[in-house]
């Protein structure tokens, strides 16, 4: 008769690797189809996205899908698509050239540059299919 040996068990609980679980969850999210992910995300959209239409939300979700680790990350990763950014005057005041301008000159500068920036963005979007 062969002798059998019990495997040594420890009294402490099982080791739980939370980082591995988050990584695994992110892999699962990336494997979902966009429509399936969209339906699962409904309760997780932030307050700022409640008035957005479905097609826009799907486009935003498509951009965020590779970065999502949990569905709870959705509002944090997508909120800037639904709200206007606040103007940070520190960026202007910290620039040597721009801080010399008066408020009216700054406003004129932004108004004059905005159409050019939009046009450049449109040109980039035509040449790069990954841009929205």
N, C-alpha and C positions, 0 to 999 in steps of 0.2 A: 504494500500500500504506500502510495506517495504521500509525503507530508505536504500539507498546504499551508500557506502563509497568508495572513491577512495583510492587506495593504495598510500602511500607516495613515490614519486620518488625523487631521488636526481639529481641535475643538473650535477654532475660530471659523467665521463664516467664509463663504466662497469669495475669491477675489473677483472684483467687478471692474472691468476696464471701461470707464465712461468715455474716454477719448475714442476708443475702438468702436463703441456703440454709435457715437456721433458720426464717425467716418462711414460706418456701414449704412446708417440712415441716409447720409448724403448720397451714397452710391445708389441706394434704392430710389431716391427722389430723381436722380439723373436718368434712371432707367425707365421712368414713367413716360407715357405719351403726354403731350401738352394738354390735350383735352381731359385726360384722367387727372393730371396734376391740378388743372384749373378747378375741377369739381371738388377735389379734396381740400383746396386752399380757401374755399368760400368763407369759412368762419375766421380765417386768419388775416384777411385783408385789413389794412389800417383804416381808421376813420376818414382820413383824407382821400381815400380812393373810392368811397361809397357812391359818388356821383359819376364816376367814370364808366364809359360804356364797355361792354364785354370784349369787343375786339381790341381795344386799347389795352385793357388789363391782360389779355392773352399775349400781346406783343411784349409788354413789360415782364410778364412771367417767363416768357421764352428767354429774355435777356438774363433774368435772375436765376434760372433753373440750375445752371452750373455752379452757382455760388451758395445755393441753399443747403444747409446742413440739417435743419429741422424746419417744419412748416411755420413755427413760431418766429423764425428769422425773417419771414416775408415782409412785414411792415418796415422793419429796420433797413432792409435792402432795397425797398422800392418806394419809400415815401417821397423821395426827391423827384419822382416822375409825376407826382400829383399836386405838388405845391410850388408856388413861386419862391425862388431863393431870396433870402434877405440880403440886402446890399451891405457888404462889409466895408465900411469907410476906412478901416485900418489898412486895407490893401492899397487904397488910393493915397492915404496920408503917408504910408511908408515908402512910396515911390517918389524919388527926387523930382522928376519932371512933372508928375501929375499933382503933387502937392502945391506947386506954384500957381496952379490954375484956380480961378474963383469957382464958386458953385455953378454959376451960369455957364462958364466956359467948360466945366466938366460935363454938364448936362448936354451942351451942344456937341461935345466930343463923342459922347455915348450915342446920341441920336444920329450923328453922321456915320459912326462906325457900325451900328447895328445892321443896316442893310447889306453892307459888305461882308460882315461875318456870316449872315444868313446865306448869302449867295455862295460864299466859299463852302459852307456846310453842304448846300445843295449839290455843288460840284463834286465834293468828296463822296456824297451819298450815291451819286450816279456812277462813280468809278469803283465803289466798294460795296458789294452786295450785303456785307455784314452790318453796315450802318443802318439804323432804322429809318 
